């Protein structure tokens, strides 16, 4: 087998893997959209969070993410949900002027109970005074 054939095989394999990745990415975004978007799919979790943090307002939305922001005297709080590959990543960030940035991140299975997700997030943030 000549080196040319090896390069062709490698290029075909790389193209196949790239197309598979793009297909899975677009399929997941389409499924989230079909479920009403991130705000609808995770409405229970977002309702719990917004009740606990009434100052949060939508900052940005996308096909696979939604971000909320709250301005505080101690600095802005940003709360983000991002779904990728069947997993929900929840991130809480505080830009504190004295203590610097603080970031917490949780990963949950896509279909895990949203009330249990919130219970875990709340338990981890309670010592921060952000109930």
N, C-alpha and C positions, 0 to 999 in steps of 0.2 A: 504494500500500500504506500503510495507516494505521500510526501508531506502536504501536498495540495489537498488531497482528500481528507487528511486529518484536520486541516484548517476549515474546510467546508463542514465537516461533521461538528467541529467545535462551534462554528458560527450558527449552524442550524440548532444545535442544543441551546446556545445562549439566547437565540431568538425565541425558541419554544418556552424557555423559562421566563423570559421577559413578558411574552404574551400571556402566559398563565398567571403571572403576578398581576398584570393590568386587568385581566378578566376577573380575577377574584376581588380586586379592589373595587372595580366598577359594580360588580354583582352585589357586594356588601352595601355600597352606597345606595344602589337601587332598592335593596330590601329595606333599608332604613327609611328611605323616602316613601316607599309603599306603606310603611307602618305609621306614616304621618310625620316623619322627621324626628330629630333627637328630642325636641321638646315634648312631643306626644309620646314617644316610646318610653321616655324616662320621666313622665309627668309626676308619678308618685314620689320618686326620689327628689325631684326638683321642688315639689310642693313642700316636702318635709324640710328641705334646706332653706327655702324662702320663708317658711314660717319661723325657723330658728334664727335666720339672718334677714329680717324684714327690709334692710337697706339694699339688698342685692338687686341689681337691674341688669337686663340682658346687654352684654357688650358686643358679642358677635355670634353668628351661627353659620354653620356649614353643613355639608351633606353628612359628615361624620363627627361633628363637634358642636358644642354650645358652650359659651363662656359668659359668666356673670361677673359684675364688678360692684364693689361698694367702696365709697370714699369714707375714710375714718380719720380722726385726729392723729391716730398712730400710724397712718399710711394706708394706701389702698389694699383691699383684699380682692383677689381674683380667684374665682371658683370655676373650674373647667371640667367638662365631661368630654371624653374622646373615645370613640369606639373603633377598634381595629382588630381584624381576624378573630371575631367572636369574643373579644375581651373588652370590657369597659374600664378605662383608666380615669380616675377622678383625681384632680389636683387642686390643692388649696394653697394659695401663695399670699403672703403678707410682706409688704415692703415697709418695714419698721425703720423710722429715721435714726433711732438710737441703737437698736440691736441688730440692724441689718435685715436682709431678706430671710424669710423662713418659708420653706416649702414642704408640704406633706403630699404623699401620693399613695393611692390605693388602687389595686387591680382586682376586678371582679369578673366572674363569668357573665356573659351577655344576658343570660336569662335568670340570674340569681335574684332572690327576693330583694326588692328595692327597699323595703322597710329594714331588712337586715343590713343592707349596705349603709343606710343612714345611721343605724345603731352603731356600727363599727366606726364610721366617720365621727359621729358625735362623741363616742367614748375616747377616741384618740385626740380630739380637739378640746375636750373639757378642761384639761389642765392649762390650756392656753387662755381660758376665760371666754372662748367663743362658742357659746352654747346656742 
